[in-house]
Every structure is written in C-alpha cells, then in structure tokens.
Amino acid sequence: MSRITPKMRYVIAIGAASALAVGMAGCSGSGGSGASSKTVVFSTWGSADELKRFKEFDADFMKRHPDITVKLQPVADYGDYHSKLLAQLASNTAPDVFYVGDDKIGQFVESGRLMDMTALMDSSASKSKADDFFPGLFGAAVKDDKYYAAPNDANPDVMWFDLAALKKAGITENPADLAAKGEWTTSTYLAMNDKLKAAGLTGSIFWNYWSTHYSWISSQGGVAYDKAGSFVGNTDPTTQSAVGRLGDYFQSGKFVVADSLPEGAGADSMFVTHKVGFYIEGRYGIATAKQSGSPEDYDIAPWPTPDGKQAPTGVATSYLAMNKATKSKDAAFTFWTEWLSAEGQTFRLADAGNAVPSIKGADKVVLEGSYPAHAQTFLDMRNIGFEDYATEARVPNLSTDISDLYLKLYQGKATAEETLDQSAALIKSKTGK
C-alpha cells in the first residue's frame, strides 16, 4: 500500500475500523511497555482487503517463527494516524514496527525517534538490503546517507486511458502503442485532450498533490530542485514554460482536478462511464477499470514527453520504520526485513494487489494476469521514478501548501510565474533553500 490519495482515505477508514476491535488487543508497543522481547506490535492503516492480507502475512510469519508473536494495531483514521503515532513515540508507548506515509516520513526522521536501519539492512540477517530497492523510492527516508525506513511498495502515477472515450472523440491511436514506438509525445497527448474536450468529454483527471506538478515538470524536461536540494523551478525557462502549459489546460477545462469533483460524480465514476480520456493514478486503478464492466477498454501509458522518450516521474510510496526505543529489536527487525523482502512483497501483493513492489525480485506479481495489457509500464516507470523531493518532504505540510499554490493556478487565480515564485519563497522560508 502506497501513498494515500484523498480518494483512498474513505475506503481505508472503513477498512481499518472494521479490523480495529480485533487489532486492539495488546496494542501498546514494547518501547516502554515492558512487553516480551519476542512480541512485535505492528501498526498501520489500510483498506479491509489490505488488512486481511496483512493478517494472513502475520499468521504465516508466526508459523515460520513460532517464538515471535505479532500483534496488529490498525488505526481507523489516516488523518489522525501520524499525530497519534508521534505522541506514542514521545511517551515510549509506540508500536515496534509501523507504517509512515510519504507525506510524513521526513517529519518522523527529523523527530529522532526512528531506528537507524543502515547497519541492520547490511547485516547477514537482512533479507532487504538497501541496494535491493529502487533508489528513487527512498525520498526523505534517507538522511546523511543513513536509512531510517524503507518503502513498503510503490505506485507510479501512470496515465490510465479509456479507448472507448478516445473513440468517441475520433481518436484512433493507442497511447500505449505510441509509447512503445517512442512516439508518445506531449504534442500528441495535448491534441488528444483538445479533441476530447471538443467532443464534450473531459481530457484528463489528476489528483492535486506533489506527483502531478513535479511529474509534469520532469516529463517536459524541466528541473524543480537541483542536486543540492535547492528549488530552482522559478528560474528554469523549461519549467516555467511547462507550468504555464499545465495551467492553461486546467483553466480551459481540458484537465480537471479530481479533488474538486462533486461527490457522486467523482473521478472514478467519470472514468468507468467513459466520460474522460485519461485518469492519472496508480496500480489500484485496476479495480476502477474492472468496475466499468468493460475492462478491455482500459490500458496504461507513461507520461508524454516532448521527444517521446520516457522520463522520470512521480512514484508514491509508504514506508516501514522501527521504533528506536523498541525492546524487541531482534524480533522487530526479523519482521521488518521479511515484510519488505521480495518474498514478503510477493505475498502481500499477489492476486490483484494494488501496488508495485519496491524491491527487486518480485515483479511477477505485477505481470500475472496480463492486466492491463501494458502492465510492464508500471515497472518501467517505477524503475526510473522518484518520490517527493526530500527538501520538501522533510517539512510538515510543505508539500500540501505547495499543492495549494498549484490549485490557484489551475483555477485561474494565479499565473505560472506567480505560482513558481510563491513556491520558491515558501520553500526558502521553510527550509532555507
């Protein structure tokens, strides 16, 4: 399970609530609770299906390690999850192993409450070495070359498209086929959006968060942050041009912000009723496409680029961390490393899982079932993709505040120049960069 979009939070709250009563038994962690050194308290959020699979993993783990007891502690509300966890860490009552969202990992690393996993990951007991993961996925989980968490799995923001909607607009070209030939260009993509709008349909739907604006900038050849972690997007001409075009297409109604759609007529509903050509989301889009009753109409493509060559774009993740104060260090690490291992991710993501492995050696779970037709695109995009920039992700709410600036652009309340300049000023004030 990776980054939680606004779409996913309701589903997760229902799922976690249904499992909460079961998971609350023995819910305090070993960091100050006096629990047995062979007891591991594990906390997370998740949908009902995800929590069911997590329990199955826990049961399998305990069967293989009969000397270790795992106690699952689901939290019903993602919005409250991290604040409660930080309070538990401060009072030494936190779980031993726990999920952290990619929008919060920087704050948790800065808290000093997470275990430095660097030596453990490199040890003979490790089944998930640092080099086994795709490097772009660590984001703010790494500080000063030390690893404080690792990605549970990943979700590249792919371009889901609807062949039926494209056909309504008179579009006969298949974006995935164009991408395979190196011909999936920005001009072609935007021309398709023009035709979709002219046919009374919506061109593309995006969620308003870091991956949307930074994927667009990167795919168009722009630079948001330099290698030193300083924001330079407001001084880069390519970025300025790309953001200007992005704003134009939102303001024209050809691009739509998913977060702003009314309840009952949201992005999923529009997509399954063939009212939109492109819907940008992760592998969990499989479930959406299958709800349409005509899943063969849907496939995926990477983000278009000016020359048709694939570029790095955003990959959402969540992270698994260990409590620095755990009294169950050995048992907790055994659980941590097996959860993240290729075998662990295969167990969790097999049979229509909703994410992509973050570690090498588990790709078969994405290709099983051969759906969508170009499922390999998930893997290709993960391989070269990136998490939110560490400079931004380390500051609480900074990424959200920047997304709010982009929303004003999309609504026609700000220009591209104003958006980039205001982003630069905000980042400077919060980070000094």
N, C-alpha and C positions, 0 to 999 in steps of 0.2 A: 504494500500500500504506500503510495507516494503522496505528494503534496495535495492538500485538501482544498479544492475549489469551493466557492460558495454553493455550487450545485451539490457537492458531496456532503456538506455538513449536516443537512437534514437527515439523509439516509444513515449517516454514521451515528447521529444522536439516537435514532430509533434502535439501531443495532446494538449499540453499547448499552442502552437502557435495558434491553431485553436480557442481556447477559450479566447485568450489574449484580443482581442478587446472588447469582452463583459465584461470581468472581470476588465478592467482598470478603469471603472467609479468609482470615489470615492476611488482611490486606496491607498491614504496615510493613515496611521494609526492614532489612536487617541492619541498616545503618543507625544503630542506637536502640533497636527494639529488643535486643538480646536473643534474636531468633537463632536457630541452629545453623551452623556453618554449612550444612548440606541443604538448606532451604533457600530457594531463589524466588523472590517476589518480582513479578514481571508486570509492568503497567503499559497500557496502550489505549488508543481509541480504535474504532473500526466498525464497518458495517456488520450486519448479522451474519452474512456469509463469511466475511473475513474472520470474525471472532470464532465461528465454528471451526474454520480451518486452523486457527491458532491453537484452539483446544486440542485438536487432533495432533498437531505437532507436539504440543506439550506432553500428551499421553505417550506418543511414540518416543519422545526424548526420555521420559521417565522409565519406559520399558527398557531402553538401552542403558540407562544409568539408574538402576534401582536404589542407589544410595543418595540420589538427589530428588528433592520434592520441589516442583514448580507450582507456584500459586499465581494464577492470572488475576490481575486487577484492572478491569476495563473501566474507563471513565466515560460517562454518557455525553458530556458536552465538550466538544473540541475547543470551544471558546474559553472555557474555564480550565481546561486540562493543564496548560503550561503554568498559569499563575499558581494553581494548587500544587503542582509539582515543585516549583521553586520554593514555595513555603515549606513543603515537606523536606526538601534538601536542607533548608536553613535550620530546621528543627531536628534534623537527624532521624526523621521518620519516613524517609523516602524509600521507594522500592529499590531493589538491587540493579535491575536492568529495565530500561524504559525507552519508549519512542520519544523522539523530538521532531517537530515539524521543521521543514526547511526555512520557514519564516521566523523561527525561534532559535535555531541552533547556535547562531552567533552569540545571542544573549546568554545561553547556557554555558558556552565555552568561556565567555568573559566572567561568569559567576565564580569560576574556580571550583565548582562542585563536581565536575566530571572527572572520571578516571582518565589519566593519560594512557592510551591504549597502544602506544608505539611499540614498546618492548614486548608486550603481550602478543601483538599481531605478528611480531617477528620470531616468536618463540616456537619451540618444537611442538607445543601443544596446540598451536594455531591451525585452524582449517580455513582461515580467511586472511591471508597476507595482504598487506597494503597494495602490493603490485598486482594482486589478483583482480582488483577493482578497476573500473574505467576512471582514469584520473580526473576528468572534468566533473565528476559527480560529488566530490568531497566538499566543494564550496567552503563555507565558513567553519566546517568541522575540523579544519586544519589550521593551526596557528603556530608560527615559529617552527615549522617543519615537524610538529607533533600532532598526532591523530587523537582526537577526543571523542570521535564517534565514526561510524561508517554507514553508508547508505543501505537501507533495508532492501530496496529495489528501486525502480525508476519508471518514469513515464515521460517520454519525449512528446512534446506537443506537436503531433502530426496534423496534416491537413486531411481530415476526412472529407470525402466528396461524394455527392449523390448523382449517379449517372442519369437517373430519371429527371432530376431537376435540370441538369445540364441540357438534356434533350429537349425539355420544354422551351429552353432559351435558344434552341437551334445550334447548340454546341455538340459537335460530333467527336472531337478529340478527347482522349482519355488522359488526364493529368499524370497518372502513374506510368503509362506507356511513354509519354513525353519525357518524364524524369529519367526513365531507363535509357533513353536515347540521348540524354544530355540536352534536351530541348525544352525543359520546364523553366521558362524564363519569366521574369517579372512582367514584361510587357504582355505575354500570353495570358498570364494569370489575371492581370488587371482588365484585359479585354474581355475575358470571360465574365468577370464581375460586372462590367458595363452591360453586357448582353443579358445577364440575369436580372439586373435592375430594370432594363428596358422591357423585359418580359413580365414585369410585375412581381418578381421574386426578390429575395434577399441574396446578395452576393456571398458574403462571408460573415460568420459569427465568431467573435473572440471573447474570452474572459479577460477582464481588466486586471492583470497583475504583471509582475516583472517579466515573465516569459514572453508576453505579447510584444511589448515595445522593444525589448532587447533582442528578441529573435528577429524581429523585422529589421532592426538596425544592422545586426550581424549578417543577415542574409543579403542585405543590399550593399554590403561591403563597408559599412560604417564602423566606427570604433566608439564605444561608450566609455570604457575605462582603459587606461594604458596599463602596461605591465607592472608599474609601480603601485597600481591600485587607485590612481587619481582619475576623477571624472574629467573627460576631455570632449564629451559629445557636443558641447555647445561651441567648440572651436573647430570641429572637424566638418569640412564642407559636405562630405558624403553623408554623414549623419544628419546634418541639417536638412539636406535635400530629401533623405529617406523619411524623416519625421514629418516633413511638410506634406509629402505624398500620402503618408499614413493618415494624417489629419484630414486631408481633402476627401479621402474615400469614406471616412467615418461621417464627416459632415454632409456628404452627399447622400448618405443612407445606403450606400452600397456595402459598407461594412457596418456591423451592428455590435454593440456591447451586450454580451449575454447577461451580465449582472443587472442590467436596467430593464430587461423584458418583464412584462407583467406575469404574475402567477397564473398558470393555466394556459399560457401562450408563450412558454419559455423556449429556450434553445432546443431542448430535446424534442419537444412537441413539433416545432417547426421542421426539424431535421427529418423526423420519421414520417411526416406528412408531405415531404418533397417540396417544401417551400423555401429552401435555402440550398445554395450550391455547395458551400464549404463550411465545415464546422471544425474549429481547431480545439482538439482535446487529446487525451492520452489513450492508452490501450483499453481503458474502461469504456471507450466508445463502442466496443464490440457489442456490449449489452444494449446500448441505444439502437444501433443498427438492426439488431435482431428483433427489436420490438416493432419494427416497421412492418414485419410480415413479408418483406422482400429484401432480405439481407444481401442478395446478389447485386443489388443496385449500388452498394456502398463499397468503397475502397479507400486507400490512403496514399498520400504523396508527401514528399518533403516540402519545405518552404521554397518558393521560387527564388531564383537569383538572376541578376542581370545577364549572366552568360550561360545559365543553365547548369553550372557545376555546383554540386551540393555544398552548403556552407554550415558551419556550426550554428546550432540554435538551442533554445532552452529545453532543459530536461528537469522535470520536477522530481524531488525525492523526499523521503523522510529518513530519519537517522535512528540508529540504535546506540545508546550510550550506557555506561555503567556508573553507578554511584561511587564517587571517590571514597566515601566512608563505609562502603559495604563491609560486613563481617563475614561475607560468603564469597570472597574474592575468587577462589579457585572454581567453585561450583558455578558462580555467576559467569565467569569467563568461558567455561565449558559451554554453557547455554548460549552466550553471546556469539561465540565463534561458530557454533553449529547452526544457529539460526541464520547467520549471514553466509554460510558456506554455499558452494554450488549445490550440494545435496539438499541443504535446508531451503534454499530458494526454489529449487525444483519441487520440493514437497509442497511449499506454500503456494506456488503459482501455477501448478499443473491443473489441467482440466478446467479451462476457461478462466484462468486467473486474470486479474485486472491490471497487471503491471508487467514490467520487463525486468529481467534480472540485472542487478548492478554489478555482478561478478562474472568472471569468465567461467565457461564450462556448463552453463545452464540454459543456453539459448534454445534448446529443443522445445522448451515449454511454450515459446512464442510461435514456433513454426508448426506445432501439432495442430491438426485440423485444417491446415492451409487456409485459415481465415483471419483477416481479409486476404484477398488474393496476393497482395504485395506486403505480407506481414514482415518480410525481411527489412522493410523500410524502418520499422520500429528499432531494429538492431543497428542498422546503418546510422540512424540519427543519434541513438544513444552513444555509439562508439566515438563520435566526434563532438557530441553536445556538451553543454555546460550548465551548471547550477547558477543560482543568483550570485552576483559578484560579492566577494567576501567583505569588501569595504562597506557595502550597503547592508548586507545581511547581518553584520555584527551589531548594528544599532537597532534597538527595538522600534518597530513601527515605521522605520525609514522607508522601506520598500513600499509599504502601503501608502505612505504620504506622497511618494513619487508617483505611484499609480493614480492617486487623486489628481495630481497635476496633469497627467495624460488624459484623464477623463474630461477635464475642462477643454483640452484640445479637441477631443472627439466631439464634444458638444458645441464647438464653435465659440467657446468663451475665452480662448487663448490662441495665440499663433504658435507655430512650431518654434520660432526663435524665443518667444516668452517661456514656453514650456521647458526648453533646454536650459535657458539662462536661470530660470527659477529652480530647476533640478540641481544645477551646478551650485547655486547659492545655498540651497538646503543641505546638500551633501557636504559642502565646505563647513557650514555652521555646525554640523553634527559630528563630522569626522576629521576636519582639518585638511581634507584632501580635495 
